[in-house]
């Protein structure tokens, strides 16, 4: 039912936990079920140097969070900001369409964490 990439990122999630003293953070909850993702990140000189997640959700939510953090790590803020739900799903070899809205929360959380960093960085 799920791709090997989904199974791998679920069984061996990357970038779990919380960044100590994050530059930005965001908590996103699914409006459809109980899936919740917390993203914390550290940005230095416009680059996402560290990004971690905590997820309460199904296998797909965990896999999407893991993949999205991998995609954001080391990227310029603008590039990380534009990671889409579709790009995460494609990188995972596809996910069921109904999971796009309830489990693919990390791209939105990354954008919100970057927005949080931008607010904190304002003079």
N, C-alpha and C positions, 0 to 999 in steps of 0.2 A: 504494500500500500504506500509506504514512504520510500523515498530515494535513499541510497546509501549515504549521501551527504547529510540528510536529515537525521538518519540513525546515528551517524558518527558524531555530529554536533550535539545530539541529545545525550549520547552515552559518554562523550568526552568534551563537555562544553569548555570553550576557551574564555578567558578574561572574566571569570566569576569573582564575585566579592565586591568590595567598595574601594575606591581610590581614597587614600588618606589625604586630607586637606584638598578636596576637589576644587577645580576652577569653576565647575558647573555641575548641576545635578538636575534630574527630572524623574518624576514618578508618573507613569502612564497606566491607566486602568482601562480594560476593554469595556465598552458599553454593552457588550453582548453576553459576557460570562465573567468568571472570576479572575481571568488572566491579568497579571500585573507585572510591570517591568520597572525597575529602578536602574537608571544609568547615572554613573558618576564618571567625570573625565577630568584630565589635567591637560591644559593647553599651555604650550610655551612657544613664544615667537610665532604664533599663528598656526602651529602644528599640534594635532592631537597626539600627545606623547604617551598618554595612558588612558585607557577606557575600560571600565568594568561594569558588569551587570549583576543584578539579583533578580530572579524571576520566580513568581509563583504562577505556575500554569502547566499546560500540557506539554507533551514532547515537542510539538511544532513551535510553541512559544519559546521554549528553551533553545531549540535549534536556531530559530530566527534571531534571537538575542545574541547567541554565540557568533553566528555568521556576520551580523551587522556590526558587532564590535570589531571583528577581524577586518572588515571592510573599512572601518573608520580609523583604525590604528595607523599612525604615521602619516595620515593625510592632512593636507591643508584644511583649515576650518571650513572654507567654502565648499571644498569637495566633499567633506564629511557631511555637511549640511544637506547636500543634494543626493545622499543615498536614498533610494526609493524602496518602497515595499516590493515593487516588481523586481528590482535588481537583487534584493535579498532572496526572494523566492527563486529567481533564475539561478543564482549562485548555489542554492541548495538542490538544484535539479528539479525544481517544481514542488509546490505544495497544493493541497486541495483548495479550490476557489473559496469555499466557505471559511477556510482558516485565514485567508488574507485579511479579513476585517477583525477577527477576534484574537488571533495569535501573533500576527506580524506587527508587533507594537514597537519594537526597538528603533526603527528609523525615526518615528515620531518622537520617541524619547531622546534620541541623539539630538534632533533639531531643538527640542525644548531645553536640553542641557546646554547646548551652544547659546541659545537665547539667554539662558540664565547667566552664563559666563559673560556675554556681552553686557548685560545689565550691571553685573558686578564690576566690570571693567570701565564703565562710564565714569568720567571725572565728577 
